[in-house]
Amino acid sequence: MLDVLFAGEVFCDLVLGGIPHLPTPGTEVYADRFAVSPGGTATRAVATARLGLRTGILGVIGTDLFGEHLAARLAAEQNLDPTWLRRDPAVHTPVTVAVTQEHDRAFLTYEEKGALRPEVWEGELPAVRFLQLGIGRPLPAWAAEFRARGTRVVGGVGWDPTGQWSRELLTRLAEVDVFICNAVEATSYTRTGTVEQAVKVLADHVPDVVVTDGGNGAVAVDGATGELVRVAVPRVPAVDPTGAGDVFTAGLITGLNHDWPLTTRLRFAGLCAALSVQSLGGANSAPQWEAIDAFLERTPRIPDADLIRIRAIKP
């Protein structure tokens, strides 16, 4: 039994930080920090495994230098099962160059069609409590099969490079149980002006919806009561926001796995995301329990701190 399976595109992230500004054409800007880190779906998988959940990852990488690095890194993570990570010698491993500043970042990505999320499942489906995958394109048949077997499906979505933000995405929300996205994605797909308005529209299509809002925390609708909830995120010095949304997703799924109340899930996910921005690289900076425990110890009056300690820190 896996607690969670992440399915999607796996990247090798080359992260450059500490730049004064993004380069303009014909100029050169020097970074003062550099890291190589698993990215994309791998960020969520690493972050969740570090929180103690039995985690699997489904994706495709090459057998090139970047693929070898990713395979070794992911195999070394405790609680992360790379059984379903496919190696294809005909595919170049997807690569993203992330240029980061304190509060924002820019990306340059190379990805081939052969490295997209597999549409066909090879072999038997494992027993899984939660399945997380993107719904930016139609879901594969095996996702519906997981759901029919009792797996809760957590949907996400990424940046739309076409700028169309097709409302077709809203029709796919019926195929998932939980939907997580950021404020830009939420307002763009729903054609609304505020996060609160966007959450209400999304809640008409999916039982549980959470929208991350950067330093403003997260907004959600309680699927049981219909109540709109906003929870703040801890304020910490930021070095690199790359992957913070993925780490938030990992924390939220961890809270779902522990059956925590909605507000507790949101606070915990926000805490994990906040801790991750303090160093370079999304997966690299995903917090271990020791860092979470240390933060709770030195930060008085954090709501739900006792519940988080009792239910999750010590297995």
Residue pairs with C-beta under 8 A, 6 or more apart in sequence:
1 54
1 126
1 127
1 128
1 129
2 54
2 55
2 56
2 81
2 126
2 127
2 128
2 129
3 48
3 53
3 54
3 55
3 128
3 129
3 130
3 257
4 48
4 53
4 54
4 55
4 56
4 128
4 129
4 130
4 131
4 132
4 253
4 257
5 55
5 56
5 57
5 58
5 84
5 126
5 128
5 130
5 131
5 132
5 146
6 41
6 42
6 44
6 45
6 48
6 55
6 56
6 57
6 58
6 132
6 133
7 41
7 57
7 58
7 59
7 117
7 118
7 131
7 132
7 133
7 143
8 40
8 41
8 58
8 59
8 117
8 133
8 134
9 40
9 41
9 59
9 94
9 111
9 115
9 116
9 117
10 38
10 39
10 40
10 41
10 42
10 57
10 59
10 60
10 61
10 70
10 85
10 93
10 94
10 115
11 38
11 39
11 40
11 42
11 93
11 94
11 95
11 96
11 109
11 111
12 36
12 37
12 38
12 39
12 66
12 67
12 69
12 70
12 93
12 94
12 95
12 96
13 35
13 36
13 37
13 38
13 39
13 43
13 95
13 96
13 97
13 98
13 242
13 243
13 281
13 282
13 283
14 34
14 35
14 36
14 95
14 96
14 97
14 98
15 33
15 34
15 35
15 36
15 37
15 98
15 100
15 240
15 242
15 280
15 281
16 31
16 33
16 34
16 97
16 98
16 99
16 100
17 31
17 32
17 33
17 34
17 35
17 100
17 101
17 239
17 240
17 280
18 31
18 32
18 33
18 239
19 29
19 30
19 31
19 32
19 99
19 100
19 101
20 29
21 29
21 101
22 29
22 99
22 101
22 106
23 29
23 99
31 99
33 239
33 240
33 280
34 280
35 280
35 281
35 284
36 69
36 281
37 43
37 243
37 280
37 281
37 282
37 283
37 284
37 285
38 45
38 46
38 70
38 73
38 74
38 282
38 283
39 96
39 98
39 242
39 243
39 282
39 283
40 59
40 94
40 96
40 246
41 57
41 58
41 59
42 57
42 59
42 70
42 74
42 283
43 243
43 246
43 247
43 282
43 283
43 286
44 132
44 246
44 247
44 249
44 250
45 55
45 56
45 57
45 74
45 77
45 80
46 74
46 77
46 80
46 283
46 286
47 243
47 246
47 247
47 249
47 250
47 251
47 272
47 276
47 282
47 283
47 286
47 287
48 55
48 250
48 253
48 254
49 55
49 77
49 78
49 79
49 80
50 77
50 78
50 79
50 286
50 287
50 288
50 289
51 250
51 251
51 254
51 272
51 289
51 312
52 79
52 254
52 289
52 312
52 315
53 79
53 253
53 254
53 257
54 79
54 81
55 79
55 80
55 81
56 80
56 81
56 82
56 83
56 84
56 126
56 128
57 74
57 80
57 81
57 82
57 84
57 85
58 84
58 85
58 86
58 117
58 118
59 84
59 85
59 86
59 115
59 117
59 118
60 85
60 86
60 87
60 88
60 91
60 114
60 115
60 116
60 117
60 118
61 67
61 70
61 71
61 85
61 86
61 87
61 88
61 91
61 93
61 94
61 115
62 87
62 88
62 89
62 90
62 91
62 92
62 93
62 115
63 87
63 88
63 89
64 92
64 93
66 92
66 93
66 95
67 87
67 93
70 93
71 82
71 85
71 87
73 283
74 80
74 82
74 85
75 82
86 118
88 114
88 115
90 114
91 112
91 114
91 115
92 110
92 112
92 115
93 115
94 109
94 110
94 111
94 112
94 115
95 109
95 110
95 111
96 107
96 108
96 109
96 110
97 107
97 108
97 109
98 105
98 106
98 107
98 240
98 242
99 105
99 106
99 107
99 108
100 239
100 240
100 241
100 242
100 280
102 238
102 239
103 238
103 241
104 241
105 240
105 241
105 242
117 133
117 134
117 140
118 140
119 140
120 140
120 142
121 140
121 142
121 145
125 142
125 145
125 146
125 149
127 149
128 146
128 151
129 151
129 152
129 257
130 151
130 152
130 153
130 154
130 253
130 256
130 257
131 143
131 146
131 147
131 151
131 152
131 153
131 154
132 153
132 154
132 155
132 156
132 249
132 253
133 139
133 143
133 153
133 154
133 155
133 156
134 155
134 156
134 157
134 158
135 155
135 156
135 157
135 169
135 172
135 173
135 175
135 176
135 179
136 157
136 158
136 160
136 169
138 172
139 172
139 175
143 153
143 175
144 175
146 153
147 153
147 175
147 177
152 177
152 178
152 256
153 175
153 176
153 177
153 178
154 176
154 177
154 178
154 179
154 180
154 249
154 253
154 256
155 172
155 173
155 175
155 176
155 178
155 179
155 180
155 206
156 179
156 180
156 181
156 249
157 169
157 181
157 185
157 189
158 185
159 185
160 166
160 185
160 188
165 185
165 188
165 189
166 189
167 189
167 191
169 189
170 189
170 190
170 201
170 202
170 205
171 205
173 179
173 202
173 205
173 206
174 205
174 206
176 206
177 206
177 207
177 208
178 206
178 207
178 208
178 209
178 210
178 252
178 256
179 202
179 205
179 206
179 208
179 209
179 210
180 209
180 210
180 211
180 212
180 248
180 249
180 252
181 189
181 211
181 212
182 211
182 212
182 213
182 214
182 245
183 195
183 198
183 211
183 212
183 213
183 214
186 192
186 195
186 198
186 199
186 202
186 211
187 193
187 194
187 195
187 197
187 198
189 198
189 202
190 197
190 198
190 201
190 202
192 198
192 201
195 211
195 213
195 216
195 219
196 219
196 228
196 230
198 211
199 209
199 211
199 219
199 220
199 221
199 228
200 221
200 228
202 209
202 211
202 221
203 209
203 221
203 223
203 226
207 223
208 220
208 221
208 222
208 223
209 220
209 221
210 218
210 219
210 220
210 252
210 266
210 269
211 218
211 219
211 220
212 218
212 245
212 248
212 273
213 219
215 233
215 235
216 230
216 232
216 233
217 230
217 231
217 232
217 233
217 266
217 270
218 230
218 231
218 233
218 248
218 266
218 269
218 270
219 228
219 229
219 230
220 228
220 229
220 230
220 231
220 262
220 266
221 227
221 228
221 229
222 229
222 262
229 262
229 263
229 266
231 263
231 266
231 267
231 270
232 270
233 270
233 271
233 273
233 274
234 270
234 271
234 274
234 295
234 299
234 302
235 274
236 274
236 275
236 277
236 278
237 278
238 277
238 278
239 277
239 278
239 279
239 280
240 277
240 279
240 280
240 281
240 285
241 277
242 280
242 281
242 282
243 276
243 281
243 282
243 283
243 285
243 286
244 273
244 274
244 276
244 277
244 282
245 273
246 282
247 272
247 273
247 275
247 276
247 282
247 285
247 286
247 287
248 269
248 270
248 272
248 273
249 269
250 269
250 272
250 286
251 265
251 268
251 269
251 270
251 271
251 272
251 273
252 265
252 266
252 268
252 269
254 268
254 269
254 272
254 312
255 264
255 265
255 266
255 268
255 269
256 265
258 311
258 312
260 268
260 304
260 307
260 308
260 311
263 303
263 304
264 303
264 304
264 307
264 308
267 302
267 303
267 304
268 304
268 308
271 292
271 295
271 302
272 286
272 287
272 292
275 285
275 287
275 291
275 292
275 295
276 282
276 285
276 286
276 287
277 285
278 285
279 285
289 312
289 313
292 308
292 313
293 309
293 313
296 302
296 305
296 308
296 309
